[in-house]
Amino acid sequence: MVDYEVTVYTGERVNATTLNNVHIKLVGEYGESDRTWLNSLYICAGSVSTYTVSCPNSLGQLILIELDKRPRLLCPDDAWFPDKVEIKSHEGDIYTFPVYCWLSDSETHRFREGKALRIFDETSPLGKYARKNELIQRSEDYSWSVYAPGVPHTIKADGPMSLPAEVQFSFTKEIEFGYTALTGLAELELKGLTDNHENWKNLDHIKDVFCERHTHLSVYARKHWEENWFFAYQFLNGIHPTLIRRCFELPKNFPVTDDMVFIPKGSNLTKELKKGNIYLCDYKNLDGMPANTIQGIQQYFMAPLVLLHQTDDRLKPIAIQLKQIPGEDNPIFAPTDSKHDWQLAKTFVRSADFQEHQINAHLLRTHLLCEVFAVSLLRNLPRVHPLYKLLIPHTRYTLQINVMARKALIGPTGVFTLFAASGGDSLNKLLARSLSSITYRSLCIREDIVDRGMQDVPHYYYREDGFKLWDIMFKFVQDVIQYYYKSDDQVQRDTELQTWIGDIYEQGFLSQSQTGIPKSFATVPELVKFVTMVMFTGSCQHAAVNNGQFDYGGWMPNTPATLQYEPLTKKEMTTEARMLKTLPVINVTAQGMATVWLLSKQSSDFVPLGHYPEEHFTEATPRQMQKDFKAQLDALSIMINNRNEHLKIPYTYLDPKNIENSVAI
């Protein structure tokens, strides 16, 4: 007889223990073992248990294992979460089989040995057969659904519990997420805010919505939201740092003249445009979209244009036009106008920024695209593929958070649908318009910054930290990919890889060639760049546009989700009473603040960028590359913290320790 030493590692997570009978079968190039019961009353969370599997003869090189569990007599069926299985052969060889998923049924589950293999590396007929059947099953488990015309396709799922167990929230994440949501709403209900449809009588009363829930920056925003420098600062380092661009020539529909704006030090607008000191934020994407009706009241959002001037290393707004078409009923506002006129114009800009940020920069460009990346990965690359091993940690929880969002946020009874100006009919139209104008270059931070002319703007910490993160990530991705792909020919021969990118192009970008998204890969550098973009989008970019939502939205007047009145068509008519009536009513304010609190809350099972608790790679070289990647991120974190100590407003969103590996919230 030939004995194999089998060591089973069970995950250290809530409910990972099983009381069921667990069986294993070893499958090698020369045969397979009997289906063997792992003799134990139970396998508990965090346990490491060793067993012996005996065979009449050597199985040769082990290719896969089969795991199953069956309920014991009088015991309920339960779920089990094994991390991995290690097997020592009688020859002394060690084989590692990564699992890292829930086994919640009585089916037989097959797992390949951990060495990464491209499709043309498969020499064993059994390996080829297992690979093919895994993808057949995955294409059934992860199928596409058309959410709306012109919008990236999504996973087909009736709800979170219909998703495969391996992509669902952990018990810890699910409980914490629900608790945070319920306690936030309960606090508002106790204060009588959720059913209060009255207007705010005084801005100071808004701070009582979440008097016990605040951040240092949300308090800072409340104190400084009316100041021009803070208004401009948010275009660089707030939660929407990707719209602003340098302006050398004014758009024809924004007829600002030298005498309309004040430029200090004897200069004027014409000269400052030529010097490159003028910047533009154009919300043309919102133009013509119908505003929502909330609680029976017509709402409003504009498509403004904002001009900013750089002076003394600081940006300041100098002109605002609230609608795209110029005219007498669409005045151009400036800081020299009355206090209330100018403040109301800025408020309409901040509300427009909320719509554009949430729908385009946040929902589309991180959540929906990352769902496409995740579904395509799960459908087209088997667990043994090196790109699967590299990218699977960056898909964690993305599918469930998106399925939940489609119901609780943007569904017919979702918070965004009910309480945001661009909810309802505008939402899908805006998503489709945004997707049609998206470019591959805009998803790659270095190219995006160049295209927007923002390379040398001072105090642009999103750019500074983002560049460093991109470079560190690019080097890591390049090292891993070049370890497995030695030539362009190998990239071209990998049919699974080509199917993966083709699926993304077709299902995510709807075969729109103007996006510049590749349909296939011809070279190793092309593959490296695209994979870096995928990882960056799901981790760094999401952190940049998500993590500060409560910081800047926790004080509603700074980022109103909706406005109740159209802007006035003439100057000198805005009053404080008019401003208060324009802001959303009390219960709409409360719902919005509760939502951004929930979406900014970090869970206890947060996995920071560069941390890989699940060892999908088993070879020494890529595992060392992961360690080097983490070490570089740790060094960057120290640099960012040292810089932030000297900043009035620390920029923390792209500190690696605050970036989650995936879109998980």
C-alpha positions in Angstrom: 0.0 0.0 0.0 1.0 3.6 -0.7 0.1 6.2 1.9 -0.6 9.9 1.3 -0.5 12.4 4.2 -3.5 14.7 3.7 -3.6 18.0 5.7 -6.8 20.0 5.6 -6.8 23.7 6.5 -10.2 25.1 7.5 -10.7 28.9 7.2 -10.7 31.1 10.3 -14.1 32.7 9.7 -17.5 32.6 11.3 -19.5 29.4 10.5 -16.6 27.8 8.7 -17.0 24.7 10.9 -18.8 21.6 9.5 -20.5 18.8 11.4 -21.0 16.9 8.1 -19.1 13.9 6.9 -16.3 15.1 4.7 -14.7 12.9 2.0 -11.8 13.3 -0.3 -10.5 11.5 -3.4 -7.0 12.0 -4.8 -6.6 11.9 -8.6 -3.3 11.5 -10.3 -1.8 10.7 -13.7 -1.8 7.0 -13.0 -5.2 6.6 -11.3 -7.2 7.7 -8.3 -7.8 6.8 -4.7 -11.0 5.5 -3.2 -13.4 8.2 -1.9 -12.1 8.4 1.7 -13.9 9.6 4.8 -11.9 12.1 6.8 -12.4 10.6 10.2 -13.5 13.4 12.5 -16.6 14.3 14.5 -16.4 17.8 13.1 -13.9 20.0 11.3 -13.8 23.4 13.1 -12.9 26.9 12.0 -9.2 27.5 12.0 -8.3 23.9 12.4 -5.5 22.0 10.7 -6.3 18.3 10.5 -4.1 15.6 9.1 -5.3 12.2 7.7 -4.0 9.3 5.8 -5.3 8.2 2.4 -4.0 4.7 1.3 -3.8 3.5 -2.3 -2.7 0.1 -3.7 -0.2 1.8 -6.0 1.3 5.2 -6.6 -1.0 7.7 -8.3 2.0 9.5 -9.9 1.8 13.3 -10.1 -1.3 14.5 -8.4 -3.6 16.6 -10.7 -6.7 17.3 -8.7 -8.7 16.4 -5.6 -12.4 15.8 -5.1 -14.1 17.0 -2.0 -17.7 16.4 -0.8 -19.6 16.5 2.4 -22.8 14.7 3.4 -25.0 15.4 6.5 -24.7 13.0 9.4 -27.7 11.2 10.7 -29.9 13.6 12.7 -27.5 16.5 12.0 -28.4 19.3 9.7 -26.7 20.1 6.4 -24.2 23.0 6.9 -21.6 24.9 5.0 -17.8 24.4 5.2 -15.0 26.8 4.2 -11.7 25.0 3.6 -8.8 27.2 2.8 -6.5 24.6 1.2 -5.5 20.9 1.2 -1.8 19.9 1.3 -0.8 16.4 0.4 2.6 14.7 1.0 3.2 11.7 -1.3 5.2 8.7 -0.3 8.0 10.0 -2.5 8.1 13.1 -0.3 6.6 15.6 -2.8 4.3 18.3 -1.5 1.2 19.2 -3.4 -1.0 22.2 -2.5 -4.6 22.5 -3.6 -6.1 26.0 -3.0 -9.8 26.0 -2.2 -10.9 29.2 -0.5 -14.6 28.8 -1.1 -17.8 27.7 0.7 -18.9 24.1 0.1 -22.6 24.4 1.0 -24.2 21.4 -0.8 -23.7 17.7 -1.2 -22.1 17.8 -4.6 -18.6 16.7 -5.5 -16.2 19.7 -6.0 -13.0 19.4 -7.9 -9.9 21.5 -7.2 -6.7 21.5 -9.2 -3.1 21.4 -7.8 -1.9 24.9 -7.2 0.8 25.4 -9.8 -0.4 28.0 -12.3 -1.0 26.6 -15.8 -1.9 28.3 -19.0 -4.1 26.4 -21.4 -1.2 25.3 -23.6 0.6 24.0 -20.5 -1.9 21.2 -20.0 -0.4 18.0 -21.1 -2.6 15.6 -19.2 -5.9 14.5 -20.8 -7.4 14.5 -17.3 -6.2 18.1 -16.7 -7.6 19.2 -20.0 -10.9 17.5 -19.2 -11.1 19.1 -15.7 -10.3 22.5 -17.1 -13.0 22.3 -19.8 -15.7 21.1 -17.4 -14.8 23.7 -14.8 -15.4 26.5 -17.4 -18.7 24.9 -18.6 -20.0 24.9 -15.0 -18.8 28.4 -14.4 -20.4 29.7 -17.5 -23.7 28.4 -16.1 -23.1 29.8 -12.6 -22.0 33.2 -13.9 -24.2 34.2 -16.8 -24.8 37.7 -18.2 -27.9 39.7 -17.9 -28.9 42.9 -19.7 -29.6 45.5 -17.0 -30.6 48.4 -19.3 -29.9 49.4 -22.9 -26.5 51.0 -23.4 -25.3 50.0 -19.9 -22.6 47.4 -19.0 -24.1 43.9 -18.7 -24.4 42.5 -15.2 -24.5 39.1 -13.5 -27.7 37.2 -13.8 -29.0 36.9 -10.2 -32.4 37.2 -8.5 -30.8 38.5 -5.3 -27.7 38.2 -3.2 -28.6 34.7 -1.9 -28.9 33.4 -5.5 -25.2 34.1 -6.2 -22.7 31.2 -5.9 -21.6 30.8 -2.3 -18.0 31.5 -3.2 -18.7 35.2 -4.1 -21.2 36.0 -1.3 -20.4 38.2 1.8 -18.9 36.5 4.8 -21.2 36.2 7.8 -19.2 38.9 9.5 -19.5 41.3 6.6 -23.3 40.6 6.2 -24.0 41.2 9.8 -22.0 44.4 10.1 -23.4 45.9 6.9 -26.9 45.3 8.0 -26.2 46.6 11.5 -24.7 49.8 10.2 -27.7 50.4 7.9 -30.3 49.7 10.6 -28.6 51.7 13.4 -28.2 54.7 11.1 -31.9 54.7 10.1 -33.0 53.9 13.7 -31.2 57.0 15.0 -33.0 59.2 12.4 -36.4 57.7 13.1 -35.9 58.3 16.8 -35.3 62.0 16.0 -38.4 62.1 13.9 -36.4 62.9 10.7 -37.3 60.1 8.3 -41.0 61.3 8.0 -40.4 65.0 8.2 -41.2 66.7 4.9 -40.6 70.2 6.0 -37.9 72.6 4.7 -35.0 73.4 6.9 -35.5 76.6 8.9 -31.9 77.1 9.7 -28.7 75.6 8.3 -27.3 75.0 11.8 -30.1 72.5 12.5 -28.6 70.2 9.8 -25.7 69.3 12.0 -28.1 67.6 14.4 -29.0 64.9 11.8 -25.9 62.8 12.8 -24.6 64.7 15.8 -22.8 61.5 17.1 -21.7 60.3 13.7 -19.1 62.5 12.1 -15.5 62.6 10.9 -12.8 65.2 11.3 -13.3 66.2 7.7 -17.1 66.3 7.7 -16.9 68.8 10.6 -14.3 70.7 8.7 -16.5 70.8 5.6 -19.4 72.2 7.7 -17.2 75.0 8.8 -15.7 75.9 5.4 -18.2 74.8 2.8 -19.0 78.4 1.8 -15.4 79.4 1.2 -14.2 79.7 -2.4 -10.9 77.9 -1.8 -12.6 74.9 -0.3 -15.1 74.8 -3.1 -12.2 74.7 -5.6 -10.1 72.3 -3.5 -12.7 69.6 -3.8 -12.2 69.4 -7.6 -8.6 68.2 -6.9 -8.8 66.1 -3.7 -12.5 65.6 -2.9 -14.4 62.5 -4.0 -14.6 63.5 -7.6 -11.0 64.4 -8.7 -11.3 63.3 -12.3 -13.5 66.0 -14.0 -11.3 69.2 -13.8 -9.1 70.0 -16.7 -6.7 72.7 -17.8 -8.3 75.2 -20.2 -6.5 77.2 -22.9 -9.5 78.3 -24.8 -13.0 78.9 -23.4 -15.8 76.7 -24.8 -18.0 78.7 -27.2 -21.0 78.2 -25.0 -19.2 79.8 -22.0 -18.8 83.4 -23.0 -16.8 84.7 -20.1 -15.0 88.0 -20.9 -12.2 89.8 -19.2 -14.4 92.4 -17.6 -16.7 89.7 -16.0 -14.0 88.2 -13.7 -11.4 89.6 -11.4 -7.8 88.5 -12.0 -5.3 90.0 -9.5 -1.8 91.3 -10.1 -2.7 93.3 -13.2 -3.4 90.3 -15.4 -6.6 89.3 -17.1 -8.5 86.2 -18.3 -7.0 86.2 -21.8 -3.5 86.3 -20.5 -4.1 83.7 -17.8 -5.6 81.3 -20.4 -2.5 81.6 -22.5 -0.3 80.9 -19.4 -2.3 77.8 -18.6 -3.6 79.1 -15.3 -7.3 78.6 -16.0 -9.2 75.3 -15.4 -12.6 74.1 -16.4 -15.2 71.8 -14.9 -17.9 71.1 -17.5 -21.0 69.0 -16.5 -22.2 68.7 -20.1 -22.9 65.0 -19.5 -25.9 66.1 -17.4 -27.4 68.4 -20.1 -30.9 67.7 -21.1 -31.5 65.0 -18.6 -34.9 65.0 -16.8 -34.8 65.7 -13.1 -36.6 63.4 -10.7 -39.9 64.0 -8.9 -39.4 63.4 -5.1 -42.4 63.0 -2.8 -44.6 64.7 -5.5 -42.3 67.7 -5.9 -40.4 68.4 -9.1 -36.6 68.5 -8.5 -33.8 70.2 -10.4 -30.2 69.7 -11.3 -28.2 71.8 -13.8 -25.4 71.1 -16.2 -23.0 73.9 -15.2 -19.7 75.1 -16.4 -17.2 76.3 -13.8 -14.0 78.4 -14.4 -11.2 78.3 -11.9 -8.0 80.4 -11.7 -4.7 79.2 -10.3 -2.9 81.9 -8.3 -0.4 81.6 -5.4 -0.5 77.8 -5.7 -4.2 77.7 -5.0 -7.3 77.4 -7.2 -10.3 79.8 -6.8 -13.5 79.8 -8.7 -14.0 82.9 -10.9 -17.1 82.2 -13.0 -20.1 79.8 -13.0 -22.7 79.3 -15.7 -25.5 77.0 -14.6 -26.8 75.8 -18.0 -25.1 74.8 -21.2 -26.8 77.2 -23.5 -25.8 80.9 -22.9 -28.4 83.6 -22.8 -30.0 86.4 -20.9 -31.8 84.0 -18.7 -28.6 82.1 -17.9 -26.3 84.7 -16.2 -22.7 84.0 -15.6 -22.1 84.3 -11.8 -18.8 85.6 -10.2 -17.5 86.0 -6.7 -18.2 89.7 -7.0 -21.9 89.1 -7.2 -24.1 89.2 -4.1 -23.3 86.6 -1.4 -26.5 84.7 -1.8 -26.3 84.7 -5.6 -22.8 83.3 -5.6 -23.4 80.8 -2.9 -26.5 79.4 -4.6 -24.6 79.1 -7.9 -21.9 77.1 -6.1 -24.6 75.0 -4.5 -26.0 74.1 -7.9 -22.5 73.1 -9.0 -22.0 70.9 -5.9 -25.4 69.2 -6.6 -24.4 68.6 -10.2 -21.1 67.2 -9.0 -23.1 64.7 -6.8 -25.0 63.4 -9.8 -21.9 63.2 -12.1 -19.8 61.7 -9.4 -22.2 59.0 -8.2 -23.4 57.9 -11.6 -20.3 58.2 -13.8 -17.2 58.3 -11.7 -18.4 56.0 -8.9 -21.2 53.6 -10.2 -20.1 53.2 -13.8 -16.4 53.5 -13.7 -15.8 51.4 -10.6 -18.7 49.3 -9.6 -20.2 48.3 -12.9 -16.9 47.9 -14.8 -15.4 45.9 -11.9 -18.5 43.7 -12.0 -17.8 43.1 -15.7 -14.1 42.3 -15.0 -15.2 39.9 -12.2 -17.9 38.0 -14.1 -15.7 37.6 -17.2 -12.8 36.4 -15.0 -15.0 33.8 -13.3 -16.6 32.7 -16.6 -13.5 32.4 -18.8 -10.4 31.7 -16.7 -10.1 28.5 -14.6 -8.8 28.5 -11.1 -5.5 27.2 -12.3 -4.9 30.0 -14.7 -2.2 32.5 -13.6 -4.4 35.5 -14.4 -7.2 34.1 -12.3 -4.8 33.7 -9.3 -3.6 37.2 -9.8 -7.0 38.9 -10.1 -9.4 36.9 -8.0 -8.5 38.7 -4.7 -9.5 41.9 -6.5 -13.1 40.7 -7.1 -14.0 40.0 -3.5 -17.6 40.9 -2.6 -18.0 43.0 -5.8 -20.8 40.9 -7.2 -22.9 40.9 -4.0 -22.4 44.6 -3.3 -23.6 45.4 -6.8 -26.6 43.0 -6.7 -27.6 44.7 -3.4 -27.1 48.2 -4.8 -29.3 47.4 -7.8 -32.1 46.9 -5.3 -31.4 49.1 -2.3 -29.9 52.1 -4.1 -30.9 52.3 -7.8 -33.9 49.9 -7.9 -37.5 51.2 -8.1 -37.6 51.6 -4.3 -33.9 52.4 -3.9 -32.6 55.4 -1.9 -31.0 57.0 -5.0 -34.2 56.5 -7.0 -36.4 58.0 -4.3 -34.2 60.8 -3.0 -31.7 61.9 -5.7 -32.3 64.4 -8.5 -30.9 62.1 -11.2 -32.7 59.0 -9.9 -35.6 57.6 -11.8 -35.7 58.2 -15.6 -32.3 59.9 -15.8 -30.2 57.2 -14.2 -30.0 54.7 -17.0 -29.8 57.4 -19.6 -26.9 59.0 -17.8 -25.2 55.6 -17.5 -25.6 55.0 -21.2 -24.3 58.4 -22.2 -21.4 58.1 -19.8 -20.4 54.6 -21.2 -20.5 55.9 -24.8 -18.0 58.6 -23.9 -15.7 56.5 -21.8 -12.2 55.9 -23.1 -9.5 53.4 -22.2 -7.1 56.3 -21.6 -9.4 57.8 -19.0 -9.3 54.5 -17.0 -5.4 54.7 -16.9 -4.5 57.5 -14.4 -1.3 58.6 -16.0 -2.9 59.0 -19.5 -6.0 60.6 -18.0 -4.0 63.2 -16.1 -2.0 64.1 -19.3 -5.2 64.3 -21.4 -6.7 66.7 -18.8 -3.5 68.8 -18.6 -3.2 68.3 -14.9 0.4 67.1 -14.7 1.8 70.1 -12.8 -1.1 71.5 -10.8 0.2 72.0 -7.2 -1.4 70.2 -4.3 -3.1 67.6 -6.4 -2.7 64.7 -4.1 -5.0 62.4 -6.0 -2.5 62.6 -8.9 0.6 62.4 -6.7 -0.5 59.3 -4.8 -2.3 57.8 -7.8 0.9 57.9 -9.9 2.9 56.2 -7.3 0.3 53.5 -6.8 0.0 52.9 -10.5 3.8 52.5 -10.9 4.1 50.1 -7.9 1.1 48.1 -9.2 2.4 48.1 -12.8 5.8 46.8 -11.7 4.1 44.0 -9.7 1.7 43.0 -12.5 4.6 43.2 -15.0 6.7 40.9 -12.9 4.0 38.3 -12.5 2.9 38.3 -16.1 6.4 38.2 -17.5 7.1 35.2 -15.2 4.3 33.3 -17.0 4.4 34.8 -20.4 7.9 34.9 -21.9 6.8 36.1 -25.4 4.1 37.8 -27.3 3.4 34.5 -29.0 2.4 32.9 -25.7 -0.1 35.7 -25.1 -1.6 35.2 -28.5 -1.8 31.4 -28.1 -3.7 31.7 -24.8 -7.2 31.2 -26.0 -8.7 31.6 -22.6 -7.0 34.9 -22.1 -8.3 36.1 -25.5 -11.8 35.0 -24.6 -11.6 36.9 -21.4 -10.8 40.2 -23.0 -13.2 39.6 -25.8 -16.0 39.1 -23.2 -15.1 42.3 -21.4 -15.1 44.2 -24.7 -18.5 42.8 -25.7 -20.4 42.6 -22.4 -18.8 45.5 -20.6 -18.2 48.1 -23.3 -20.9 46.8 -25.6 -18.4 46.4 -28.5 -18.0 50.2 -28.8 -14.7 50.6 -30.6 -14.4 54.3 -29.8 -13.6 53.5 -26.2 -10.2 52.1 -27.2 -10.7 49.0 -25.1 -8.8 46.1 -26.7 -10.7 43.2 -28.3 -7.7 40.9 -28.0 -4.1 40.9 -26.7 -1.2 40.8 -29.2 1.7 41.6 -26.9 2.9 41.2 -23.3 2.9 45.0 -22.7 -0.7 45.2 -23.8 -1.7 42.5 -21.3 0.3 44.2 -18.5 -1.3 47.6 -19.0 -4.8 46.2 -19.1 -4.4 44.0 -16.0 -2.9 47.0 -14.2 -5.9 49.0 -15.1 -8.3 46.3 -13.9 -6.5 46.1 -10.5 -6.2 49.8 -10.1 -9.9 50.5 -10.9 -11.1 47.9 -8.4 -8.9 49.1 -5.6 -7.3 52.5 -5.9 -9.8 54.3 -8.1 -12.7 53.0 -6.1 -11.1 54.2 -2.9 -10.5 57.6 -4.4 -14.2 58.1 -5.3 -15.8 56.2 -2.5 -14.0 56.5 0.8 -14.7 60.2 1.3 -18.4 60.2 0.7 -19.3 61.0 4.3 -16.4 63.4 4.7 -17.8 65.7 2.0 -21.5 64.6 1.9 -22.0 64.4 5.7 -22.7 68.1 5.6 -25.6 68.1 3.1 -25.3 71.8 1.9 -21.8 71.0 0.6 -23.1 68.1 -1.6 -26.9 68.1 -1.9 -28.3 65.1 -3.7 -31.2 67.1 -5.1 -32.5 70.7 -5.2 -36.1 71.8 -5.1 -36.1 75.0 -7.1 -34.7 76.1 -10.5 -32.0 78.7 -10.3 -33.1 82.3 -10.7 -32.7 83.7 -14.2 -31.6 87.1 -12.9 -29.0 88.3 -10.4 -29.7 90.1 -7.2 -32.8 88.1 -6.4 -31.5 85.3 -4.2 -32.2 85.5 -0.5 -31.3 83.2 2.4 -35.0 82.1 2.5 -34.8 81.1 -1.1 -31.6 79.1 -0.5 -33.2 77.2 2.4 -36.3 76.4 0.2 -33.9 75.2 -2.6 -32.2 72.7 -0.4 -33.7 69.2 0.0 -36.3 68.8 2.8 -35.5 67.2 6.1 -36.3 63.6 5.4 -34.5 63.6 2.0 -31.5 65.1 3.7 -31.6 62.5 6.5 -31.9 59.6 4.0 -29.0 60.9 1.9 -26.7 61.4 4.9 -27.5 57.9 6.3 -26.6 56.4 2.9 -23.2 58.1 2.5 -22.5 57.1 6.1 -23.2 53.5 5.3 -21.2 53.5 2.1 -18.2 55.0 3.8 -18.1 52.6 6.7 -15.1 50.2 6.7 -15.9 46.6 7.7 -13.8 44.6 10.2 -12.9 42.0 7.5 -11.6 44.8 5.2 -8.5 43.5 3.2 -6.1 46.2 2.4 -4.4 46.5 -1.0 -1.4 44.2 -1.3 -2.6 41.8 1.5 -3.3 38.3 0.2 -4.6 36.1 3.0 -5.7 33.5 0.5 -2.7 31.8 -1.1 -3.9 31.2 -4.7 -0.4 31.2 -5.9 1.6 28.3 -4.6 4.9 28.8 -6.4 7.7 30.6 -4.5 8.4 33.2 -7.1 5.0 34.9 -7.5 4.4 34.6 -3.7 7.7 36.6 -3.2 6.5 39.1 -5.8 3.3 39.6 -3.7 5.5 40.2 -0.6 7.6 42.7 -2.5 4.4 44.5 -3.7 3.2 44.8 -0.1 6.5 46.1 1.1 6.5 48.8 -1.6 2.9 49.8 -0.6 3.9 49.9 3.1 6.8 52.3 2.2 4.4 54.5 0.2 2.0 54.5 3.2 4.7 55.9 5.4 5.5 58.6 2.9 1.9 59.6 2.6 1.5 59.8 6.3 4.6 61.9 6.7 3.2 64.3 4.1 -0.2 64.4 5.6 1.1 65.5 9.0 1.9 68.9 7.4 -1.4 69.3 5.6 -4.4 71.3 6.8 -6.6 68.7 5.1 -4.8 65.3 5.0 -5.4 63.3 1.8 -5.9 59.8 3.0 -8.0 58.1 0.4 -5.0 56.7 -1.5 -3.0 55.6 1.5 -2.6 51.9 0.7 -3.7 50.9 4.2 -7.1 52.6 3.5 -7.5 51.0 0.0 -9.5 47.8 -0.1 -8.3 45.1 -2.5 -11.6 45.2 -4.3 -14.9 47.0 -4.7 -16.5 45.6 -1.5 -18.7 48.5 -0.3 
